[in-house]
Amino acid sequence: MIRFVLNVLWLIFGGGFLLFVGYAFAAAICFVLIVTIPFAVASWRLALYSLWPFGRTVQAKPDAGVATGLANILWVVLAGWWLALSHVTAGVALCLSIIGIPFGIAHFKLVPVAFWPLGREVVEV
């Protein structure tokens, strides 16, 4: 029950809906460009995870290969570093108040998957 309440509050006050819209828009653009479909899948995974983060976590897929690592390097160069930096900044800003600490922690949970998204999956806790 507490996870549901935190997720609803996250949608309203933590920026969850805006994150979802941003990542979903990026996924749509990547799907249209066809060559970037693996990045679209990663963006869509980020969109769904940022929409409802409490009660879920990210774990590495053990069968990810070398191509996944190379694609992640490209992701980091093009988008991953500034996405991770924006989540760190939002997390620090939210942790400045006691009420915002859970939302700040949720932003910190999004940092690794925003920085290095391919070869990971979102699972229920």
N, CA, C and O atoms as a GROMACS GRO file, in nm:
protein
  500
    1MET      N    1   0.082  -0.120   0.000
    1MET     CA    2   0.000   0.000   0.000
    1MET      C    3   0.087   0.127   0.000
    1MET      O    4   0.054   0.225  -0.067
    2ILE      N    5   0.197   0.124   0.076
    2ILE     CA    6   0.284   0.242   0.083
    2ILE      C    7   0.351   0.267  -0.051
    2ILE      O    8   0.373   0.383  -0.087
    3ARG      N    9   0.383   0.162  -0.125
    3ARG     CA   10   0.444   0.180  -0.257
    3ARG      C   11   0.346   0.248  -0.352
    3ARG      O   12   0.386   0.334  -0.431
    4PHE      N   13   0.221   0.209  -0.345
    4PHE     CA   14   0.119   0.271  -0.430
    4PHE      C   15   0.106   0.419  -0.399
    4PHE      O   16   0.100   0.501  -0.490
    5VAL      N   17   0.101   0.453  -0.271
    5VAL     CA   18   0.090   0.594  -0.230
    5VAL      C   19   0.213   0.672  -0.277
    5VAL      O   20   0.201   0.782  -0.329
    6LEU      N   21   0.332   0.615  -0.257
    6LEU     CA   22   0.454   0.683  -0.301
    6LEU      C   23   0.456   0.702  -0.453
    6LEU      O   24   0.498   0.807  -0.501
    7ASN      N   25   0.410   0.603  -0.528
    7ASN     CA   26   0.407   0.615  -0.674
    7ASN      C   27   0.308   0.723  -0.719
    7ASN      O   28   0.337   0.797  -0.813
    8VAL      N   29   0.194   0.732  -0.654
    8VAL     CA   30   0.096   0.835  -0.690
    8VAL      C   31   0.152   0.973  -0.657
    8VAL      O   32   0.140   1.066  -0.737
    9LEU      N   33   0.214   0.987  -0.539
    9LEU     CA   34   0.276   1.115  -0.503
    9LEU      C   35   0.392   1.148  -0.597
    9LEU      O   36   0.414   1.264  -0.630
   10TRP      N   37   0.465   1.046  -0.640
   10TRP     CA   38   0.576   1.065  -0.735
   10TRP      C   39   0.522   1.121  -0.867
   10TRP      O   40   0.583   1.211  -0.925
   11LEU      N   41   0.409   1.068  -0.914
   11LEU     CA   42   0.351   1.118  -1.038
   11LEU      C   43   0.315   1.266  -1.028
   11LEU      O   44   0.332   1.342  -1.124
   12ILE      N   45   0.265   1.306  -0.912
   12ILE     CA   46   0.218   1.443  -0.895
   12ILE      C   47   0.332   1.538  -0.862
   12ILE      O   48   0.347   1.642  -0.927
   13PHE      N   49   0.413   1.504  -0.761
   13PHE     CA   50   0.511   1.598  -0.707
   13PHE      C   51   0.657   1.568  -0.746
   13PHE      O   52   0.740   1.658  -0.746
   14GLY      N   53   0.688   1.445  -0.779
   14GLY     CA   54   0.827   1.407  -0.806
   14GLY      C   55   0.870   1.421  -0.949
   14GLY      O   56   0.987   1.399  -0.980
   15GLY      N   57   0.779   1.457  -1.037
   15GLY     CA   58   0.814   1.473  -1.177
   15GLY      C   59   0.800   1.347  -1.258
   15GLY      O   60   0.849   1.342  -1.371
   16GLY      N   61   0.736   1.245  -1.204
   16GLY     CA   62   0.724   1.117  -1.274
   16GLY      C   63   0.655   1.126  -1.408
   16GLY      O   64   0.697   1.064  -1.505
   17PHE      N   65   0.547   1.204  -1.413
   17PHE     CA   66   0.473   1.214  -1.539
   17PHE      C   67   0.555   1.287  -1.644
   17PHE      O   68   0.557   1.247  -1.761
   18LEU      N   69   0.624   1.395  -1.605
   18LEU     CA   70   0.706   1.469  -1.700
   18LEU      C   71   0.823   1.385  -1.750
   18LEU      O   72   0.858   1.391  -1.868
   19LEU      N   73   0.883   1.306  -1.662
   19LEU     CA   74   0.990   1.216  -1.704
   19LEU      C   75   0.937   1.113  -1.803
   19LEU      O   76   1.002   1.083  -1.903
   20PHE      N   77   0.819   1.058  -1.773
   20PHE     CA   78   0.758   0.961  -1.862
   20PHE      C   79   0.736   1.020  -2.001
   20PHE      O   80   0.769   0.958  -2.102
   21VAL      N   81   0.682   1.140  -2.007
   21VAL     CA   82   0.654   1.205  -2.136
   21VAL      C   83   0.785   1.230  -2.211
   21VAL      O   84   0.792   1.206  -2.332
   22GLY      N   85   0.887   1.277  -2.142
   22GLY     CA   86   1.015   1.303  -2.208
   22GLY      C   87   1.080   1.179  -2.263
   22GLY      O   88   1.125   1.177  -2.378
   23TYR      N   89   1.086   1.074  -2.182
   23TYR     CA   90   1.148   0.949  -2.229
   23TYR      C   91   1.064   0.883  -2.337
   23TYR      O   92   1.119   0.824  -2.430
   24ALA      N   93   0.931   0.891  -2.327
   24ALA     CA   94   0.845   0.833  -2.430
   24ALA      C   95   0.859   0.908  -2.562
   24ALA      O   96   0.858   0.846  -2.668
   25PHE      N   97   0.874   1.039  -2.556
   25PHE     CA   98   0.896   1.119  -2.677
   25PHE      C   99   1.029   1.081  -2.742
   25PHE      O  100   1.037   1.066  -2.864
   26ALA      N  101   1.132   1.066  -2.661
   26ALA     CA  102   1.262   1.024  -2.714
   26ALA      C  103   1.252   0.885  -2.777
   26ALA      O  104   1.313   0.859  -2.881
   27ALA      N  105   1.176   0.795  -2.714
   27ALA     CA  106   1.158   0.660  -2.769
   27ALA      C  107   1.086   0.666  -2.903
   27ALA      O  108   1.122   0.594  -2.996
   28ALA      N  109   0.984   0.752  -2.914
   28ALA     CA  110   0.911   0.764  -3.040
   28ALA      C  111   1.002   0.814  -3.152
   28ALA      O  112   0.996   0.763  -3.264
   29ILE      N  113   1.086   0.912  -3.121
   29ILE     CA  114   1.180   0.962  -3.223
   29ILE      C  115   1.277   0.852  -3.264
   29ILE      O  116   1.306   0.836  -3.383
   30CYS      N  117   1.328   0.777  -3.167
   30CYS     CA  118   1.422   0.669  -3.199
   30CYS      C  119   1.356   0.557  -3.279
   30CYS      O  120   1.421   0.496  -3.363
   31PHE      N  121   1.228   0.529  -3.254
   31PHE     CA  122   1.158   0.428  -3.333
   31PHE      C  123   1.141   0.474  -3.478
   31PHE      O  124   1.152   0.393  -3.570
   32VAL      N  125   1.116   0.602  -3.499
   32VAL     CA  126   1.097   0.654  -3.634
   32VAL      C  127   1.227   0.645  -3.713
   32VAL      O  128   1.225   0.620  -3.834
   33LEU      N  129   1.340   0.666  -3.647
   33LEU     CA  130   1.469   0.665  -3.717
   33LEU      C  131   1.521   0.525  -3.749
   33LEU      O  132   1.628   0.513  -3.810
   34ILE      N  133   1.452   0.422  -3.713
   34ILE     CA  134   1.474   0.281  -3.741
   34ILE      C  135   1.612   0.229  -3.698
   34ILE      O  136   1.618   0.126  -3.631
   35VAL      N  137   1.720   0.296  -3.732
   35VAL     CA  138   1.853   0.249  -3.693
   35VAL      C  139   1.870   0.255  -3.541
   35VAL      O  140   1.948   0.179  -3.484
   36THR      N  141   1.798   0.344  -3.478
   36THR     CA  142   1.813   0.366  -3.334
   36THR      C  143   1.706   0.291  -3.252
   36THR      O  144   1.677   0.330  -3.139
   37ILE      N  145   1.648   0.187  -3.307
   37ILE     CA  146   1.545   0.112  -3.235
   37ILE      C  147   1.596   0.053  -3.102
   37ILE      O  148   1.519   0.054  -3.006
   38PRO      N  149   1.719   0.003  -3.091
   38PRO     CA  150   1.764  -0.042  -2.958
   38PRO      C  151   1.762   0.070  -2.853
   38PRO      O  152   1.732   0.046  -2.736
   39PHE      N  153   1.793   0.192  -2.896
   39PHE     CA  154   1.786   0.306  -2.805
   39PHE      C  155   1.641   0.341  -2.772
   39PHE      O  156   1.611   0.388  -2.662
   40ALA      N  157   1.551   0.318  -2.867
   40ALA     CA  158   1.409   0.341  -2.842
   40ALA      C  159   1.357   0.246  -2.735
   40ALA      O  160   1.279   0.286  -2.648
   41VAL      N  161   1.399   0.122  -2.742
   41VAL     CA  162   1.358   0.024  -2.641
   41VAL      C  163   1.411   0.065  -2.504
   41VAL      O  164   1.340   0.055  -2.403
   42ALA      N  165   1.536   0.111  -2.500
   42ALA     CA  166   1.593   0.157  -2.373
   42ALA      C  167   1.519   0.280  -2.321
   42ALA      O  168   1.493   0.290  -2.201
   43SER      N  169   1.485   0.373  -2.408
   43SER     CA  170   1.411   0.492  -2.366
   43SER      C  171   1.272   0.457  -2.316
   43SER      O  172   1.224   0.515  -2.219
   44TRP      N  173   1.208   0.362  -2.382
   44TRP     CA  174   1.076   0.320  -2.338
   44TRP      C  175   1.084   0.252  -2.200
   44TRP      O  176   0.998   0.273  -2.115
   45ARG      N  177   1.187   0.171  -2.180
   45ARG     CA  178   1.209   0.108  -2.049
   45ARG      C  179   1.228   0.216  -1.942
   45ARG      O  180   1.172   0.205  -1.832
   46LEU      N  181   1.305   0.319  -1.973
   46LEU     CA  182   1.324   0.430  -1.881
   46LEU      C  183   1.193   0.504  -1.856
   46LEU      O  184   1.165   0.545  -1.743
   47ALA      N  185   1.112   0.521  -1.960
   47ALA     CA  186   0.984   0.590  -1.944
   47ALA      C  187   0.894   0.514  -1.847
   47ALA      O  188   0.834   0.574  -1.757
   48LEU      N  189   0.883   0.385  -1.864
   48LEU     CA  190   0.796   0.306  -1.776
   48LEU      C  191   0.851   0.300  -1.634
   48LEU      O  192   0.774   0.303  -1.537
   49TYR      N  193   0.982   0.291  -1.621
   49TYR     CA  194   1.043   0.286  -1.488
   49TYR      C  195   1.028   0.420  -1.416
   49TYR      O  196   1.004   0.423  -1.295
   50SER      N  197   1.041   0.530  -1.489
   50SER     CA  198   1.029   0.661  -1.426
   50SER      C  199   0.883   0.695  -1.396
   50SER      O  200   0.856   0.783  -1.314
   51LEU      N  201   0.791   0.628  -1.459
   51LEU     CA  202   0.649   0.652  -1.430
   51LEU      C  203   0.608   0.591  -1.297
   51LEU      O  204   0.526   0.649  -1.226
   52TRP      N  205   0.663   0.475  -1.262
   52TRP     CA  206   0.620   0.399  -1.144
   52TRP      C  207   0.742   0.334  -1.079
   52TRP      O  208   0.755   0.212  -1.087
   53PRO      N  209   0.833   0.410  -1.014
   53PRO     CA  210   0.961   0.353  -0.970
   53PRO      C  211   0.959   0.277  -0.838
   53PRO      O  212   1.043   0.189  -0.817
   54PHE      N  213   0.866   0.309  -0.750
   54PHE     CA  214   0.868   0.246  -0.618
   54PHE      C  215   0.815   0.104  -0.627
   54PHE      O  216   0.709   0.079  -0.685
   55GLY      N  217   0.889   0.010  -0.569
   55GLY     CA  218   0.853  -0.132  -0.574
   55GLY      C  219   0.915  -0.205  -0.691
   55GLY      O  220   0.887  -0.323  -0.713
   56ARG      N  221   0.999  -0.135  -0.767
   56ARG     CA  222   1.068  -0.197  -0.879
   56ARG      C  223   1.216  -0.161  -0.872
   56ARG      O  224   1.253  -0.060  -0.812
   57THR      N  225   1.297  -0.243  -0.934
   57THR     CA  226   1.441  -0.216  -0.938
   57THR      C  227   1.495  -0.260  -1.073
   57THR      O  228   1.425  -0.324  -1.152
   58VAL      N  229   1.618  -0.227  -1.099
   58VAL     CA  230   1.683  -0.260  -1.226
   58VAL      C  231   1.795  -0.358  -1.199
   58VAL      O  232   1.872  -0.342  -1.105
   59GLN      N  233   1.803  -0.462  -1.281
   59GLN     CA  234   1.913  -0.558  -1.269
   59GLN      C  235   1.972  -0.584  -1.407
   59GLN      O  236   1.905  -0.569  -1.509
   60ALA      N  237   2.095  -0.623  -1.407
   60ALA     CA  238   2.166  -0.649  -1.533
   60ALA      C  239   2.121  -0.782  -1.592
   60ALA      O  240   2.094  -0.878  -1.520
   61LYS      N  241   2.112  -0.785  -1.724
   61LYS     CA  242   2.084  -0.910  -1.794
   61LYS      C  243   2.216  -0.983  -1.812
   61LYS      O  244   2.311  -0.925  -1.864
   62PRO      N  245   2.224  -1.109  -1.771
   62PRO     CA  246   2.351  -1.180  -1.783
   62PRO      C  247   2.388  -1.216  -1.927
   62PRO      O  248   2.505  -1.244  -1.955
   63ASP      N  249   2.292  -1.216  -2.017
   63ASP     CA  250   2.322  -1.256  -2.155
   63ASP      C  251   2.351  -1.138  -2.247
   63ASP      O  252   2.350  -1.154  -2.369
   64ALA      N  253   2.376  -1.019  -2.192
   64ALA     CA  254   2.409  -0.903  -2.274
   64ALA      C  255   2.549  -0.921  -2.333
   64ALA      O  256   2.643  -0.960  -2.263
   65GLY      N  257   2.562  -0.893  -2.461
   65GLY     CA  258   2.688  -0.917  -2.530
   65GLY      C  259   2.772  -0.793  -2.552
   65GLY      O  260   2.748  -0.688  -2.492
   66VAL      N  261   2.871  -0.807  -2.638
   66VAL     CA  262   2.964  -0.698  -2.669
   66VAL      C  263   2.893  -0.585  -2.741
   66VAL      O  264   2.923  -0.468  -2.718
   67ALA      N  265   2.799  -0.617  -2.829
   67ALA     CA  266   2.726  -0.513  -2.902
   67ALA      C  267   2.648  -0.424  -2.806
   67ALA      O  268   2.636  -0.304  -2.830
   68THR      N  269   2.596  -0.481  -2.699
   68THR     CA  270   2.526  -0.403  -2.598
   68THR      C  271   2.621  -0.304  -2.531
   68THR      O  272   2.585  -0.189  -2.508
   69GLY      N  273   2.741  -0.349  -2.500
   69GLY     CA  274   2.840  -0.260  -2.440
   69GLY      C  275   2.880  -0.147  -2.532
   69GLY      O  276   2.893  -0.032  -2.489
   70LEU      N  277   2.898  -0.178  -2.661
   70LEU     CA  278   2.933  -0.073  -2.758
   70LEU      C  279   2.818   0.027  -2.776
   70LEU      O  280   2.841   0.147  -2.786
   71ALA      N  281   2.696  -0.025  -2.779
   71ALA     CA  282   2.580   0.065  -2.790
   71ALA      C  283   2.566   0.151  -2.666
   71ALA      O  284   2.527   0.268  -2.675
   72ASN      N  285   2.598   0.096  -2.549
   72ASN     CA  286   2.593   0.175  -2.426
   72ASN      C  287   2.697   0.287  -2.428
   72ASN      O  288   2.671   0.396  -2.378
   73ILE      N  289   2.814   0.260  -2.484
   73ILE     CA  290   2.916   0.365  -2.494
   73ILE      C  291   2.865   0.478  -2.583
   73ILE      O  292   2.884   0.596  -2.551
   74LEU      N  293   2.801   0.444  -2.693
   74LEU     CA  294   2.741   0.545  -2.779
   74LEU      C  295   2.632   0.622  -2.706
   74LEU      O  296   2.622   0.744  -2.720
   75TRP      N  297   2.549   0.551  -2.628
   75TRP     CA  298   2.444   0.615  -2.549
   75TRP      C  299   2.504   0.714  -2.450
   75TRP      O  300   2.454   0.826  -2.436
   76VAL      N  301   2.610   0.675  -2.380
   76VAL     CA  302   2.673   0.763  -2.282
   76VAL      C  303   2.724   0.890  -2.349
   76VAL      O  304   2.706   0.999  -2.296
   77VAL      N  305   2.786   0.875  -2.464
   77VAL     CA  306   2.842   0.992  -2.534
   77VAL      C  307   2.731   1.086  -2.580
   77VAL      O  308   2.744   1.208  -2.568
   78LEU      N  309   2.622   1.031  -2.632
   78LEU     CA  310   2.516   1.114  -2.689
   78LEU      C  311   2.415   1.165  -2.586
   78LEU      O  312   2.372   1.280  -2.595
   79ALA      N  313   2.378   1.084  -2.490
   79ALA     CA  314   2.268   1.125  -2.401
   79ALA      C  315   2.287   1.084  -2.256
   79ALA      O  316   2.237   1.152  -2.166
   80GLY      N  317   2.356   0.976  -2.230
   80GLY     CA  318   2.357   0.919  -2.096
   80GLY      C  319   2.416   1.007  -1.989
   80GLY      O  320   2.365   1.010  -1.877
   81TRP      N  321   2.522   1.079  -2.020
   81TRP     CA  322   2.588   1.159  -1.917
   81TRP      C  323   2.499   1.273  -1.870
   81TRP      O  324   2.494   1.302  -1.751
   82TRP      N  325   2.427   1.340  -1.964
   82TRP     CA  326   2.345   1.452  -1.920
   82TRP      C  327   2.214   1.405  -1.858
   82TRP      O  328   2.158   1.474  -1.774
   83LEU      N  329   2.164   1.288  -1.898
   83LEU     CA  330   2.047   1.233  -1.830
   83LEU      C  331   2.080   1.196  -1.686
   83LEU      O  332   2.003   1.225  -1.594
   84ALA      N  333   2.194   1.131  -1.667
   84ALA     CA  334   2.236   1.093  -1.532
   84ALA      C  335   2.261   1.218  -1.447
   84ALA      O  336   2.223   1.222  -1.330
   85LEU      N  337   2.324   1.318  -1.505
   85LEU     CA  338   2.350   1.442  -1.433
   85LEU      C  339   2.220   1.513  -1.394
   85LEU      O  340   2.211   1.569  -1.284
   86SER      N  341   2.122   1.510  -1.481
   86SER     CA  342   1.994   1.574  -1.448
   86SER      C  343   1.923   1.500  -1.335
   86SER      O  344   1.858   1.563  -1.251
   87HIS      N  345   1.934   1.367  -1.332
   87HIS     CA  346   1.873   1.290  -1.221
   87HIS      C  347   1.948   1.316  -1.090
   87HIS      O  348   1.886   1.325  -0.985
   88VAL      N  349   2.080   1.327  -1.096
   88VAL     CA  350   2.157   1.358  -0.974
   88VAL      C  351   2.118   1.496  -0.922
   88VAL      O  352   2.097   1.514  -0.803
   89THR      N  353   2.109   1.593  -1.012
   89THR     CA  354   2.073   1.729  -0.972
   89THR      C  355   1.933   1.733  -0.910
   89THR      O  356   1.913   1.794  -0.805
   90ALA      N  357   1.837   1.667  -0.974
   90ALA     CA  358   1.702   1.664  -0.920
   90ALA      C  359   1.699   1.589  -0.786
   90ALA      O  360   1.627   1.628  -0.695
   91GLY      N  361   1.776   1.482  -0.775
   91GLY     CA  362   1.780   1.406  -0.650
   91GLY      C  363   1.836   1.487  -0.535
   91GLY      O  364   1.782   1.483  -0.424
   92VAL      N  365   1.943   1.562  -0.561
   92VAL     CA  366   2.001   1.647  -0.456
   92VAL      C  367   1.902   1.756  -0.418
   92VAL      O  368   1.883   1.782  -0.299
   93ALA      N  369   1.839   1.818  -0.516
   93ALA     CA  370   1.743   1.925  -0.487
   93ALA      C  371   1.625   1.873  -0.405
   93ALA      O  372   1.579   1.941  -0.313
   94LEU      N  373   1.577   1.755  -0.438
   94LEU     CA  374   1.464   1.699  -0.363
   94LEU      C  375   1.503   1.655  -0.223
   94LEU      O  376   1.421   1.659  -0.132
   95CYS      N  377   1.627   1.613  -0.205
   95CYS     CA  378   1.672   1.569  -0.073
   95CYS      C  379   1.698   1.685   0.023
   95CYS      O  380   1.726   1.662   0.141
   96LEU      N  381   1.688   1.808  -0.024
   96LEU     CA  382   1.708   1.922   0.064
   96LEU      C  383   1.593   1.939   0.163
   96LEU      O  384   1.609   2.003   0.267
   97SER      N  385   1.478   1.883   0.131
   97SER     CA  386   1.366   1.887   0.226
   97SER      C  387   1.335   1.744   0.271
   97SER      O  388   1.356   1.649   0.196
   98ILE      N  389   1.285   1.731   0.390
   98ILE     CA  390   1.255   1.599   0.445
   98ILE      C  391   1.145   1.530   0.363
   98ILE      O  392   1.149   1.409   0.342
   99ILE      N  393   1.049   1.606   0.319
   99ILE     CA  394   0.938   1.549   0.242
   99ILE      C  395   0.987   1.497   0.106
   99ILE      O  396   0.932   1.399   0.055
  100GLY      N  397   1.088   1.561   0.048
  100GLY     CA  398   1.135   1.523  -0.084
  100GLY      C  399   1.235   1.410  -0.086
  100GLY      O  400   1.274   1.365  -0.194
  101ILE      N  401   1.279   1.361   0.030
  101ILE     CA  402   1.382   1.257   0.034
  101ILE      C  403   1.343   1.130  -0.042
  101ILE      O  404   1.426   1.078  -0.117
  102PRO      N  405   1.221   1.076  -0.026
  102PRO     CA  406   1.188   0.956  -0.105
  102PRO      C  407   1.193   0.980  -0.256
  102PRO      O  408   1.233   0.891  -0.332
  103PHE      N  409   1.154   1.099  -0.299
  103PHE     CA  410   1.158   1.130  -0.441
  103PHE      C  411   1.301   1.150  -0.489
  103PHE      O  412   1.335   1.114  -0.601
  104GLY      N  413   1.385   1.207  -0.403
  104GLY     CA  414   1.527   1.220  -0.436
  104GLY      C  415   1.592   1.084  -0.451
  104GLY      O  416   1.673   1.063  -0.541
  105ILE      N  417   1.557   0.992  -0.362
  105ILE     CA  418   1.610   0.856  -0.371
  105ILE      C  419   1.564   0.789  -0.501
  105ILE      O  420   1.640   0.714  -0.563
  106ALA      N  421   1.439   0.816  -0.542
  106ALA     CA  422   1.390   0.760  -0.668
  106ALA      C  423   1.470   0.814  -0.786
  106ALA      O  424   1.499   0.741  -0.881
  107HIS      N  425   1.505   0.941  -0.781
  107HIS     CA  426   1.589   0.997  -0.887
  107HIS      C  427   1.728   0.933  -0.887
  107HIS      O  428   1.784   0.906  -0.993
  108PHE      N  429   1.782   0.908  -0.768
  108PHE     CA  430   1.913   0.841  -0.760
  108PHE      C  431   1.905   0.699  -0.814
  108PHE      O  432   2.003   0.649  -0.870
  109LYS      N  433   1.789   0.631  -0.799
  109LYS     CA  434   1.772   0.497  -0.856
  109LYS      C  435   1.771   0.501  -1.009
  109LYS      O  436   1.807   0.404  -1.075
  110LEU      N  437   1.730   0.616  -1.065
  110LEU     CA  438   1.724   0.629  -1.210
  110LEU      C  439   1.860   0.660  -1.273
  110LEU      O  440   1.876   0.646  -1.394
  111VAL      N  441   1.957   0.703  -1.193
  111VAL     CA  442   2.088   0.743  -1.247
  111VAL      C  443   2.158   0.630  -1.322
  111VAL      O  444   2.197   0.650  -1.437
  112PRO      N  445   2.178   0.512  -1.262
  112PRO     CA  446   2.253   0.409  -1.336
  112PRO      C  447   2.184   0.363  -1.464
  112PRO      O  448   2.250   0.336  -1.564
  113VAL      N  449   2.052   0.353  -1.461
  113VAL     CA  450   1.982   0.306  -1.580
  113VAL      C  451   1.977   0.417  -1.686
  113VAL      O  452   1.972   0.386  -1.805
  114ALA      N  453   1.977   0.543  -1.646
  114ALA     CA  454   1.981   0.652  -1.744
  114ALA      C  455   2.121   0.664  -1.805
  114ALA      O  456   2.135   0.703  -1.921
  115PHE      N  457   2.223   0.630  -1.728
  115PHE     CA  458   2.360   0.640  -1.777
  115PHE      C  459   2.397   0.522  -1.866
  115PHE      O  460   2.465   0.540  -1.968
  116TRP      N  461   2.354   0.401  -1.832
  116TRP     CA  462   2.395   0.277  -1.900
  116TRP      C  463   2.272   0.186  -1.913
  116TRP      O  464   2.262   0.088  -1.839
  117PRO      N  465   2.177   0.215  -2.004
  117PRO     CA  466   2.047   0.146  -2.003
  117PRO      C  467   2.039   0.011  -2.074
  117PRO      O  468   1.958  -0.073  -2.036
  118LEU      N  469   2.122  -0.011  -2.173
  118LEU     CA  470   2.110  -0.135  -2.250
  118LEU      C  471   2.170  -0.252  -2.172
  118LEU      O  472   2.271  -0.236  -2.104
  119GLY      N  473   2.108  -0.366  -2.182
  119GLY     CA  474   2.154  -0.483  -2.109
  119GLY      C  475   2.102  -0.487  -1.966
  119GLY      O  476   2.157  -0.557  -1.881
  120ARG      N  477   1.995  -0.413  -1.939
  120ARG     CA  478   1.933  -0.413  -1.807
  120ARG      C  479   1.784  -0.438  -1.824
  120ARG      O  480   1.726  -0.418  -1.930
  121GLU      N  481   1.722  -0.483  -1.714
  121GLU     CA  482   1.578  -0.502  -1.714
  121GLU      C  483   1.520  -0.455  -1.583
  121GLU      O  484   1.585  -0.462  -1.479
  122VAL      N  485   1.396  -0.408  -1.587
  122VAL     CA  486   1.325  -0.362  -1.469
  122VAL      C  487   1.245  -0.480  -1.414
  122VAL      O  488   1.170  -0.544  -1.487
  123VAL      N  489   1.262  -0.507  -1.284
  123VAL     CA  490   1.193  -0.619  -1.220
  123VAL      C  491   1.122  -0.570  -1.094
  123VAL      O  492   1.161  -0.470  -1.034
  124GLU      N  493   1.018  -0.641  -1.056
  124GLU     CA  494   0.946  -0.612  -0.933
  124GLU      C  495   1.030  -0.654  -0.814
  124GLU      O  496   1.102  -0.754  -0.820
  125VAL      N  497   1.020  -0.579  -0.706
  125VAL     CA  498   1.095  -0.613  -0.583
  125VAL      C  499   1.021  -0.721  -0.508
  125VAL      O  500   1.065  -0.765  -0.402
   0.00000   0.00000   0.00000
